[in-house]
Amino acid sequence: MIVAAAQFTARPLDIPANADTMATLIREAGARGARVVIFPELSLTGYELDAILRDPSQYVLTAGDPRLTVLRTACREAEVAALIGCPGRAAHDTATISAFVIGPEGTVLTRYDKLHVTDTERAAGFVPGFSDGRFTVDDTRFGIAVCADAHAPELAARAAADGCRVLVASSLYGKTTGAHERSTLFPTLAKEHDMHVVLANHNGRAGTYDACGGSAIWAPDGTCTAEASFDAPDLVLAEL
């Protein structure tokens, strides 16, 4: 199986424009042989925490939101599964930082809500999820982490124990400390848990961050098998 990590500069709060960009990347990944493509945290809206929750009726989504149609269509036509980062609607009009996984048939395979929200995200009004994320494509089981989740070692350990062969990290790392964090954390996770690890990171401005790019894929021995640019949009692929 070939997997892909995609990075781009999301337009703040412009869901249709970001969905179109992601659909193009899904089709490109499929044309290059990928079966799964991972996008960064809140890639559909950009990392615009306060603005999202100032108008949640506009920017917080459910799996049936019609604005996902362009992505469902791209996945179906390219025969690719895609993990989409977006704000998710939760109970009692609250919101989560979510990952919707659209399968190769264009249906939503699963929704995962970030477990380890940061203090900044909690202060903005986002609530944590309460269960681990899993999905399966071509008999390969995937575990999901959204940014800070990857820094909680028990999450990766549970994924490995649950038979996941791949851990995907939909993330946002900035240039100040992120380049160092990503280069030390993810090879270690791969080696310690004998899993492939896929990181999808933002490139360029993302909310208050200047993202460092560098999306990458690591083999179970910690070797980096594919790495994106640190200063431009990119799409990288590797065979598991």
C-alpha positions as CSV (number, residue, x, y, z in Angstrom):
1,M,0.0,0.0,0.0
2,I,1.1,3.5,-0.8
3,V,0.2,6.3,1.6
4,A,0.6,10.1,1.1
5,A,1.0,13.1,3.4
6,A,-0.2,16.4,2.0
7,Q,0.6,20.0,3.1
8,F,-0.6,23.3,1.8
9,T,-1.4,26.8,3.1
10,A,-5.1,26.8,4.1
11,R,-7.1,29.9,3.4
12,P,-8.5,31.1,6.7
13,L,-12.1,30.0,7.1
14,D,-12.6,29.5,3.4
15,I,-14.0,25.9,3.4
16,P,-14.9,25.8,-0.3
17,A,-11.4,26.9,-1.4
18,N,-9.6,24.6,0.9
19,A,-11.9,21.7,-0.1
20,D,-11.1,22.3,-3.7
21,T,-7.3,22.3,-3.0
22,M,-7.6,19.1,-1.0
23,A,-9.7,17.5,-3.7
24,T,-6.9,18.3,-6.2
25,L,-4.3,16.7,-3.9
26,I,-6.5,13.6,-3.4
27,R,-6.7,13.1,-7.2
28,E,-3.0,13.7,-7.6
29,A,-2.2,11.2,-4.8
30,G,-4.5,8.6,-6.5
31,A,-2.9,9.1,-9.8
32,R,0.5,8.4,-8.2
33,G,-0.8,5.2,-6.7
34,A,-1.7,6.2,-3.2
35,R,-4.6,4.5,-1.4
36,V,-4.6,6.9,1.7
37,V,-3.8,10.6,2.0
38,I,-3.5,12.5,5.3
39,F,-4.2,16.2,5.7
40,P,-3.1,18.5,8.6
41,E,-5.1,19.5,11.7
42,L,-8.0,21.8,10.9
43,S,-7.0,21.8,7.2
44,L,-10.5,22.5,6.0
45,T,-10.8,25.8,7.9
46,G,-7.3,26.7,8.8
47,Y,-6.2,26.9,12.5
48,E,-8.5,29.8,13.3
49,L,-9.6,28.8,16.7
50,D,-11.4,31.9,18.0
51,A,-13.0,32.8,14.6
52,I,-14.4,29.3,14.2
53,L,-16.2,29.4,17.5
54,R,-17.5,32.9,17.0
55,D,-19.7,31.5,14.2
56,P,-19.9,27.7,14.8
57,S,-23.0,27.4,12.7
58,Q,-20.9,28.4,9.7
59,Y,-17.6,26.6,10.5
60,V,-18.3,23.5,12.6
61,L,-19.2,20.5,10.6
62,T,-20.9,17.1,10.8
63,A,-20.0,14.1,8.6
64,G,-23.0,14.8,6.4
65,D,-22.1,18.4,5.7
66,P,-22.7,19.1,1.9
67,R,-19.4,21.0,1.8
68,L,-17.7,17.7,2.0
69,T,-19.3,16.5,-1.2
70,V,-16.3,17.7,-3.4
71,L,-14.0,15.6,-1.2
72,R,-16.3,12.6,-1.2
73,T,-16.4,12.8,-5.0
74,A,-12.6,13.1,-5.3
75,C,-12.1,10.1,-3.0
76,R,-14.5,8.0,-5.0
77,E,-13.1,9.0,-8.4
78,A,-9.5,8.5,-7.3
79,E,-10.3,5.4,-5.2
80,V,-8.4,7.0,-2.3
81,A,-9.2,7.3,1.4
82,A,-8.6,10.8,2.9
83,L,-8.3,12.1,6.5
84,I,-9.7,15.6,6.6
85,G,-9.0,17.9,9.5
86,C,-11.9,20.1,10.5
87,P,-13.9,21.4,13.4
88,G,-16.6,18.8,14.4
89,R,-20.0,19.5,16.0
90,A,-20.3,17.9,19.4
91,A,-23.1,17.6,21.9
92,H,-24.7,20.6,23.5
93,D,-23.5,23.0,20.8
94,T,-19.8,22.4,21.6
95,A,-17.0,21.8,19.1
96,T,-14.2,19.4,18.7
97,I,-11.0,19.4,16.7
98,S,-11.8,16.4,14.5
99,A,-10.6,14.2,11.7
100,F,-13.2,12.8,9.3
101,V,-11.9,9.8,7.2
102,I,-13.6,9.5,3.9
103,G,-13.2,6.1,2.3
104,P,-12.4,5.1,-1.3
105,E,-16.2,4.7,-1.9
106,G,-16.9,8.3,-0.9
107,T,-18.5,7.4,2.5
108,V,-17.2,8.5,5.9
109,L,-15.4,5.6,7.5
110,T,-14.9,7.2,10.9
111,R,-14.8,10.4,12.8
112,Y,-12.1,11.0,15.5
113,D,-12.1,13.9,17.9
114,K,-8.8,15.1,19.4
115,L,-8.3,13.7,22.9
116,H,-5.5,15.9,24.1
117,V,-6.7,19.5,23.4
118,T,-4.2,22.2,24.3
119,D,-4.8,24.9,26.9
120,T,-5.2,27.4,24.1
121,E,-7.7,25.2,22.3
122,R,-9.7,24.6,25.5
123,A,-9.7,28.3,26.3
124,A,-11.1,29.0,22.8
125,G,-14.0,26.6,23.6
126,F,-13.0,23.3,22.0
127,V,-13.7,20.1,24.0
128,P,-11.8,16.9,24.0
129,G,-13.0,13.6,22.4
130,F,-13.4,10.5,24.5
131,S,-12.4,7.5,22.3
132,D,-9.5,6.4,20.0
133,G,-9.7,6.7,16.3
134,R,-9.3,3.7,13.9
135,F,-10.0,2.9,10.3
136,T,-9.1,0.2,7.9
137,V,-8.2,0.3,4.2
138,D,-7.2,-2.8,2.2
139,D,-6.9,-4.8,5.4
140,T,-4.4,-2.3,6.9
141,R,-5.5,-0.9,10.3
142,F,-4.7,2.8,11.0
143,G,-4.6,4.7,14.3
144,I,-5.2,8.4,14.4
145,A,-3.5,11.2,16.4
146,V,-4.2,14.9,16.0
147,C,-1.2,17.0,16.9
148,A,-0.8,17.0,20.7
149,D,-2.2,13.5,20.8
150,A,1.1,12.2,19.3
151,H,2.9,13.6,22.4
152,A,0.9,11.3,24.7
153,P,2.8,8.0,24.4
154,E,-0.1,5.9,25.7
155,L,-2.2,6.8,22.5
156,A,0.4,5.2,20.2
157,A,0.8,2.3,22.5
158,R,-2.9,1.6,22.4
159,A,-2.9,1.8,18.6
160,A,-0.1,-0.7,18.4
161,A,-1.8,-3.0,20.9
162,D,-5.0,-2.8,18.9
163,G,-3.3,-4.1,15.7
164,C,-2.7,-0.8,14.0
165,R,0.1,-1.0,11.4
166,V,0.1,2.7,10.8
167,L,-0.2,5.8,13.0
168,V,-1.3,8.9,11.2
169,A,-0.7,12.4,12.8
170,S,-2.8,15.3,11.5
171,S,-0.8,18.2,12.9
172,L,0.3,21.7,13.1
173,Y,4.0,22.4,13.9
174,G,5.4,25.9,13.8
175,K,8.9,27.0,12.7
176,T,10.0,28.1,16.2
177,T,10.1,24.6,17.8
178,G,8.2,22.4,15.5
179,A,11.0,21.3,13.2
180,H,12.9,19.9,16.1
181,E,9.9,18.3,17.7
182,R,8.8,16.5,14.6
183,S,12.3,15.2,13.9
184,T,12.7,13.6,17.3
185,L,9.1,12.5,18.2
186,F,8.0,10.6,15.2
187,P,11.0,8.4,14.5
188,T,10.9,7.4,18.2
189,L,7.2,6.5,18.0
190,A,7.8,4.4,14.9
191,K,10.7,2.4,16.5
192,E,9.1,2.0,20.0
193,H,5.8,0.7,18.6
194,D,7.0,-1.0,15.4
195,M,4.6,1.0,13.2
196,H,4.7,3.2,10.2
197,V,4.1,6.9,11.1
198,V,2.6,9.5,8.7
199,L,2.8,13.2,9.6
200,A,0.8,15.8,7.7
201,N,1.7,19.3,8.7
202,H,0.6,22.8,7.6
203,N,2.9,24.9,5.4
204,G,2.9,28.7,5.8
205,R,0.6,30.8,7.9
206,A,-1.8,28.8,10.1
207,G,-3.7,30.9,12.6
208,T,-1.1,32.5,14.9
209,Y,1.6,30.0,13.8
210,D,4.1,30.1,10.9
211,A,4.0,26.4,10.1
212,C,7.2,24.5,9.3
213,G,6.0,22.0,6.7
214,G,8.2,19.0,6.6
215,S,5.3,16.4,6.3
216,A,6.9,13.0,6.3
217,I,6.6,9.2,6.6
218,W,8.7,7.0,8.8
219,A,9.2,3.2,8.6
220,P,8.9,1.0,11.7
221,D,12.7,1.2,12.2
222,G,12.5,5.0,12.5
223,T,13.9,5.6,9.0
224,C,12.3,8.6,7.2
225,T,11.2,7.2,3.8
226,A,9.6,10.4,2.4
227,E,9.8,14.0,3.4
228,A,8.1,17.1,2.1
229,S,9.6,20.6,1.6
230,F,10.0,22.8,4.7
231,D,9.0,26.0,2.8
232,A,6.4,25.1,0.1
233,P,3.2,23.1,-0.4
234,D,4.0,19.5,-1.2
235,L,2.7,16.0,-1.4
236,V,4.9,13.0,-0.5
237,L,4.3,9.3,-0.9
238,A,5.8,6.1,0.4
239,E,5.0,2.4,0.1
240,L,4.4,0.7,3.4
